[in-house]
Amino acid sequence: MGNARTLGKLIVVTLGMFGFGFALVPFYYKICEVTGVNAGAEQALANTQVDTGRWVTLEFDANTNAALPWRFKPEVRSMKVHPGQLVQVEYEVTNTSDQPIIGQAVPSYGPARAAGFFRKIECFCFTPQTLVAGESRRMPVLFVLDPAMDDDVHTVTLSYTFFDAGTQARTTRTGNGAPHG
């Protein structure tokens, strides 16, 4: 009798957890909508207004942290685009070391207020990149400049800096990292 009662409670708890998991999906989407997380593609696709009455010069820059033995450069240094126009550019990166390395790109924008008007759909900066020894790779960035960007912004610089993302993981595994505190 005790086992049947325990089994019944277990089934009720399991069903409750399953239902709770389904209930979280719309809650998750609402949080993403409110915070703007993961909304780049939807915003870009929803925006079909290209402002053909104005041009913005985009400049592309690439840097690596001194501790990262990679070569990193944009395929084009600059281009003129209309706000609202879908743009794709590529960056090329090469691991010049004799071992695989994980790098993470961090974007920055000039002027800083332009950051809020970049709607990235695809970007290598979304995830860490692992390059084996000597590997070269071309990495795309697909984005739209929001037509609501201030009219007095005529030039925007998109800059990426790659950092060694594997150093923390390696020092944590070997125990050679600085003490936490």
N, C-alpha and C positions, 0 to 999 in steps of 0.2 A: 504493500500500500504506500509506503514511504517513497519507494523508487518511482512509482507512477506519478505521485504528486511532484517530486523533484523534476521528473521528465516533463511534466505539464508546465511547470514554471520555466524550465529551460526553453521550451518551445515558444511560450509567450514572450520571453525576453528576446529570443532570436527574431521573432516576427516584429517585435517593437523596434529592434535595432535596424532591421531591414527597412521598415517604414520610415524611420528617422533618416536613414541614408537617402531615400527618395525625396523626402521633404527638404533636404539640404540643397538639392540641385537648384530650384528656383531662388532660394535664398542666396546661393553663391552667385547666380547670374545678376541678381539685384545689387549685391555688393560690388561686383565688377562694373556694373552700369553706373553706379553712384560714384565710385572712385576713379573710373576711367581706365581701369586695368584691363588689358587685353581688348581694348576697344579700337585700336588703330585700324584694323582691316575694315570693320564695320563703318567707322567714320569716313575712311577714304572711299569706300564703295558708295556710301550715302551721298558723298559730295560729288556732284557731277557738274558743278559750276566752275569753269575755268575763267579766270580774270584775264582775258586777252588784251585788256587795256593797259596792263602794266607788266614790267619785267623785273625780276629779282636775279641778281648775280649770286650764284652759289659758289663758294670756294671750299675745296676739300683738302684736309690736312691729315697726316698720319704720323704717329709717334710710337716709340716703344720705351718702356721703362729701361733704365740702364742695366738692370739685372737680367733682362730678357734678350737672349741672342737671336733675335729675329730681325729681318728686313721687312719693312711695311711701308706701302705707298699707295696713293690713289691712282687709278688708271687715267683719270683726267683731273687737272688741277682746278678748273672752274668751268662753269656753263651758265647760260642765261635760261631761265624758265619763267613760265607764267604761274602765278599762284593758282592752285587747284589742279595743276597738271601732274599726272602720274610720272614719276621720275625714277629711273634705275641707274645706279652707278656701281662700279666695282672697285674693290681694293685688292691688291696683291700682297700676300704675306709669304715669307720664306723662313723656315727654321734653319739657321746656319750652324746649329750645334750638331753633335754626334749622338744625341739622345732625344727621345720623344719629350715634348714639353706641352703643358696645358696653359693656354693664355686666355685672358678675358679682356675684351675691349670695353672701354668706358668712354661714352660720347661726351662732348662738350660743344657749346654753341657760342658764337659771337655774332651779334650781341646776345647776352644771356636771355633777354626777353623773347628771343626767337625760338627758344626751346619749346615753348608751349604751342607753337604753331607747326611743328614737325609732326606728321602723322606717319610713323613707320609701320609698314606692313610686313616687311621682311628685313632682318638685319642680323649679321653675324654677331652683333653685340648682345643678342638675346641669350646666348648660351656660350659656355666656355668652348674654346677651339683646341683640339689636340692635333699637333703636327708631329709626325715622326721625323727622325734625323734627315735633314736635307730636303724635306718636302716643301713644295710651293703650292699655293692654292689661291684661286681667285674667289672673292667673296662678295656677293651682291648686297646692296642696300636698296630697298624699294620703299618709296615714300611719296607723300603729297605735302606740299606747303599749303597750309590753310589760307584760303583767300581772305579770311578775317584778319590776317596779320596787318599790323599797323602800316599805313601807307608811307610813312617816312623811313621804313626799313627797305633799303635798296640792295644791300649786300649782306649775305649771311654766310658765316663760316661754320662748316660741320667738321669737327675734329675728333679723331679717335686716338686714344692711347691704350696700347696693349700692355698688360701686366702679367707677370708669371703667376697664374692661379694655382699651380701645383705646389709651390713652395710651402704654403701653409699645410697642405695635406702631407707632404713628405716630412716636414719637421715634426708634425704631430705624431706620425707613425714611428719615427725614430726616437722621439723623446728629446730632440735637440732644440725644440722651440723655446722661446722665452716664457718664463712663468706667467700664468694668467693671474690677474688680480686687479 
